[in-house]
Amino acid sequence: MASLLPLLRFSNTSRTPATSALRLESPVAQFLCPWIQTRGAKTTKASRPGPSAAAKAKDRKQAKRRKKYTTYKTEDLKKAQQYSLCDAMRYIRAVEVGKPPQGPKYDLHVHFKTKRDGATIRGQMKLPHTVKTDIKVCVICPPDSKDAMNARAAGAVLVGEEDIFETLKSGKIDFDRCIAQPGSMQKVTQAGLPRILGPKGLMPSPKLGTVVEDVGHAVSNLMGGSIYRERQGVVRMAVGQMGFTPDQLRANIQAFIQQIRKEAGAISENIAKEIHEVVLSSTHSPGFSLNGEFKSQDSPSPQALSV
């Protein structure tokens, strides 16, 4: 290393910014100290090639995919095959052949043309022909009151306050609907039931009609009623049993569509909700888009579908 020292010569002039810098006058010194720049040397910025036309086209395509849609996607019904109610029932019953009549259910899916961030539809109604007959109802109210007696007489399986709270906190939920009186809602909140019942869709709500004074009458309505709620622009609800006749199923579908239109019109004048498509399916079958007709020329007779 001592033999290399004479190759490095430092300036002995006064300390100024121009003369105090280290000067390299040997190729060996430049090799050993590449980080030191020789006086007068100019640096050039390496030119980087720009993106190719294919890369730009790919970026534009990805940006188009990331475009945020303000409404839910709907299919073009002009290209879709649609069925009358009797035709859809014939194909669904063929899929469900061999199943018990009380097991599979007819489900109706109502697709909306609506905004993604708009208000949603939810509620409950009692159809002309009852679909579910084995609903278990829980009523939260003072256990020794007259309303509690009416709720038990109407068919409620659980009635009370503190006993129900302890049962729910233990993780046991053995009911399908929950009703509460307004005077008991504060106790429900203090007991922490919203965290238990909310994720399961069982939390009593005034909008759903499950926070009422007359709990006995509400239990009677719920025993044959159904709850519906819009999710991602679609409202789905069971509208019939597999043993229903075409006339019974048509009556339930018409009542459900009327209720949905009423709810959609009551939301707001600024939020448009238009029914785009109605699809009928069952527990195990695919969906069949309905064209609004009861039967076609090739449909089986309603009597044949009533067996």
C-alpha positions in Angstrom: 0.0 0.0 0.0 3.0 2.3 0.7 4.0 2.0 -3.0 0.7 3.4 -4.1 0.9 6.6 -1.9 3.0 8.6 -4.4 0.4 8.1 -7.0 -2.0 10.2 -5.0 -1.0 13.9 -5.0 -2.8 16.4 -2.9 -2.9 20.1 -3.6 -0.9 22.2 -1.2 -2.7 25.4 -2.1 -5.0 27.4 0.2 -8.3 25.9 1.2 -10.8 27.2 -1.3 -13.7 25.2 -2.7 -11.9 25.0 -6.0 -8.4 24.0 -4.8 -9.2 21.9 -1.7 -10.8 19.1 -3.7 -8.9 15.9 -4.2 -7.4 15.6 -7.6 -6.8 12.3 -9.3 -4.1 12.2 -12.0 -3.5 8.5 -12.3 -5.6 5.7 -13.8 -4.7 3.5 -10.9 -6.0 6.1 -8.4 -9.2 6.3 -10.3 -9.5 2.6 -10.1 -8.9 2.5 -6.4 -11.1 5.5 -5.6 -14.0 5.5 -8.1 -16.2 7.6 -5.9 -13.9 10.7 -6.2 -14.6 12.7 -9.3 -11.7 14.1 -11.4 -11.6 17.9 -11.8 -13.3 19.0 -14.9 -15.1 15.6 -15.5 -18.6 15.8 -16.8 -21.3 13.3 -15.9 -24.1 12.4 -18.3 -27.4 11.0 -17.2 -28.0 7.6 -18.7 -31.0 7.7 -21.1 -33.7 5.3 -20.2 -35.9 3.9 -23.0 -39.5 4.8 -22.8 -42.4 2.4 -22.6 -43.3 0.6 -25.8 -46.6 0.9 -27.5 -47.7 -2.5 -26.3 -46.9 -1.5 -22.6 -48.9 1.7 -23.0 -51.9 -0.3 -24.4 -51.6 -2.8 -21.5 -51.7 0.1 -19.0 -54.8 1.6 -20.7 -56.5 -1.7 -20.6 -55.8 -2.2 -16.9 -57.0 1.3 -16.1 -60.2 0.6 -17.9 -60.7 -2.6 -15.8 -60.2 -0.6 -12.7 -63.0 1.8 -13.7 -65.5 2.2 -10.9 -69.1 1.4 -11.9 -71.8 3.4 -10.1 -74.5 0.9 -10.8 -74.8 -2.9 -10.5 -74.2 -4.8 -13.7 -77.3 -6.1 -15.5 -77.6 -8.6 -18.3 -79.1 -7.8 -21.7 -82.5 -9.6 -21.6 -82.8 -9.4 -25.3 -80.2 -12.2 -25.5 -81.5 -14.1 -22.5 -84.0 -17.0 -22.7 -87.0 -16.4 -20.7 -89.9 -18.6 -19.5 -93.5 -18.5 -18.5 -94.4 -19.3 -14.9 -95.7 -22.8 -15.8 -92.7 -23.6 -17.9 -90.3 -22.6 -15.1 -92.3 -24.7 -12.6 -92.1 -27.7 -14.9 -88.3 -27.6 -15.2 -87.8 -26.9 -11.5 -90.1 -29.7 -10.4 -88.1 -32.0 -12.7 -84.9 -31.1 -10.9 -86.6 -31.5 -7.5 -88.2 -34.9 -8.3 -88.0 -37.3 -5.4 -87.6 -34.6 -2.8 -90.3 -34.2 -0.1 -92.9 -31.5 -1.0 -92.3 -29.6 2.2 -88.5 -29.6 1.7 -87.4 -27.5 -1.3 -88.8 -24.0 -1.7 -89.5 -21.8 -4.7 -87.2 -18.7 -4.5 -87.9 -15.4 -6.3 -84.9 -13.2 -7.2 -85.8 -9.6 -8.1 -82.9 -7.8 -9.9 -82.9 -4.0 -9.8 -81.3 -1.3 -11.9 -79.9 0.8 -9.0 -76.9 2.6 -7.7 -74.2 0.8 -5.7 -74.2 3.3 -2.9 -78.0 3.9 -2.8 -80.5 3.0 -0.2 -81.6 -0.6 0.0 -84.9 -2.3 0.4 -85.7 -4.5 3.4 -88.9 -5.5 5.3 -91.3 -8.3 6.0 -94.6 -9.4 4.7 -97.2 -12.1 4.9 -97.9 -13.8 1.7 -101.4 -15.0 0.6 -100.2 -18.6 0.9 -97.9 -19.4 3.8 -94.5 -20.8 2.8 -92.8 -21.5 6.1 -95.0 -23.1 8.9 -92.2 -24.1 11.3 -90.9 -20.7 12.3 -89.8 -20.3 15.9 -90.3 -16.8 17.4 -88.6 -15.3 20.4 -90.3 -12.4 22.3 -88.4 -10.1 24.6 -90.8 -8.5 27.0 -91.5 -8.6 30.8 -92.2 -12.3 31.5 -95.1 -11.7 33.8 -97.0 -9.2 31.7 -100.2 -9.6 29.8 -98.3 -9.2 26.5 -96.1 -12.1 27.4 -99.2 -14.3 27.9 -100.5 -13.2 24.5 -97.2 -14.0 22.9 -97.2 -17.5 24.3 -100.8 -18.0 23.1 -99.8 -16.9 19.6 -97.1 -19.5 19.4 -93.8 -17.9 20.7 -91.3 -20.4 21.8 -89.3 -18.1 24.1 -90.7 -15.2 26.1 -89.0 -13.1 28.8 -85.9 -10.9 29.3 -83.1 -12.0 31.7 -83.5 -15.7 31.0 -83.3 -15.1 27.2 -80.2 -12.9 27.7 -78.4 -15.6 29.5 -79.3 -18.2 26.9 -78.1 -16.0 24.1 -74.8 -15.2 25.8 -74.1 -18.9 26.2 -74.3 -19.2 22.4 -77.6 -21.0 22.1 -79.9 -19.5 19.5 -82.9 -21.8 18.8 -85.3 -19.4 17.0 -85.9 -17.9 13.6 -87.4 -14.5 14.5 -87.0 -12.1 17.4 -89.5 -9.5 18.6 -89.1 -7.0 21.4 -91.2 -4.3 23.1 -89.8 -0.7 23.0 -89.5 -0.7 26.8 -87.2 -3.7 26.7 -84.8 -2.4 24.0 -82.6 -0.6 26.5 -82.0 -3.9 28.4 -81.3 -5.6 25.1 -78.5 -3.0 24.3 -77.1 -3.2 27.8 -76.9 -6.9 27.7 -74.8 -6.7 24.5 -77.3 -8.6 22.3 -76.7 -6.4 19.2 -73.3 -8.1 18.8 -74.9 -11.5 19.0 -78.2 -11.0 17.1 -77.0 -8.4 14.5 -74.7 -10.6 12.4 -77.4 -13.3 12.2 -80.1 -10.8 11.1 -82.2 -11.4 14.2 -81.8 -8.0 15.9 -85.2 -6.4 16.5 -85.7 -3.3 14.4 -88.6 -0.8 14.2 -88.1 -0.6 10.4 -88.7 -4.4 10.1 -91.7 -4.2 12.4 -90.1 -6.4 15.1 -90.1 -3.7 17.8 -93.8 -3.3 18.7 -96.1 -2.9 21.6 -98.6 -5.6 20.6 -96.2 -8.5 20.5 -99.0 -11.1 20.4 -100.3 -9.7 17.1 -96.7 -9.5 15.7 -96.1 -13.1 16.5 -99.2 -14.1 14.6 -98.0 -12.2 11.6 -94.5 -13.6 11.8 -95.7 -17.2 12.0 -96.7 -17.0 8.3 -94.6 -14.1 7.3 -91.3 -13.8 5.4 -88.4 -11.3 5.7 -86.7 -9.9 2.6 -83.6 -7.7 2.2 -81.8 -6.2 -0.8 -78.1 -7.3 -1.3 -76.1 -6.1 -4.2 -79.1 -5.0 -6.1 -81.1 -8.3 -5.7 -84.0 -9.0 -3.3 -84.5 -12.7 -2.7 -87.3 -14.4 -0.8 -89.0 -17.9 -0.6 -92.4 -17.6 -2.3 -93.7 -21.1 -2.3 -93.5 -24.8 -1.5 -92.9 -27.4 -4.1 -96.4 -28.7 -3.6 -98.0 -25.3 -4.5 -100.2 -25.0 -7.5 -99.4 -22.5 -10.3 -102.3 -20.3 -9.1 -101.0 -20.3 -5.5 -97.4 -19.5 -6.7 -98.7 -16.7 -9.0 -100.6 -15.1 -6.1 -97.6 -15.1 -3.9 -95.3 -13.7 -6.7 -97.8 -10.9 -7.5 -98.1 -9.9 -3.8 -94.3 -9.9 -3.4 -93.7 -7.8 -6.5 -96.3 -5.3 -5.4 -94.7 -5.0 -2.0 -91.3 -4.5 -3.6 -92.5 -1.8 -5.9 -94.2 0.0 -3.0 -90.9 -0.1 -1.0 -88.9 1.1 -3.9 -91.2 4.0 -4.6 -91.1 5.1 -0.9 -87.3 5.3 -0.6 -86.7 8.7 -2.4 -87.5 10.5 -5.5 -83.8 11.0 -6.2 -82.9 7.3 -6.0 -84.2 5.4 -9.0 -85.0 1.7 -8.5 -86.3 -0.1 -11.5 -87.1 -3.8 -11.6 -84.8 -5.3 -14.4 -85.4 -9.0 -14.1 -87.4 -11.6 -12.1 -85.8 -15.0 -11.7 -87.5 -18.1 -10.2 -85.4 -21.0 -8.8 -85.6 -23.6 -6.0 -83.3 -25.0 -3.4 -81.4 -27.3 -5.9 -82.3 -25.9 -9.3 -80.8 -23.2 -11.5 -82.6 -19.9 -12.0 -85.2 -19.3 -14.8 -85.8 -15.8 -16.0 -89.6 -15.1 -16.1 -91.1 -13.2 -19.1 -94.3 -12.2 -17.1 -96.6 -14.7 -18.8 -98.5 -17.3 -16.8 -98.3 -20.1 -19.5 -97.2 -20.5 -23.1 -98.7 -22.6 -25.9 -96.3 -25.5 -25.0 -96.8 -25.3 -21.3 -98.3 -28.1 -19.3 -101.8 -27.4 -17.9 -101.9 -25.9 -14.4 -103.8 -29.0 -13.3 -100.9 -31.2 -14.4 -98.5 -29.1 -12.2 -100.9 -29.3 -9.2 -100.3 -33.0 -8.7 
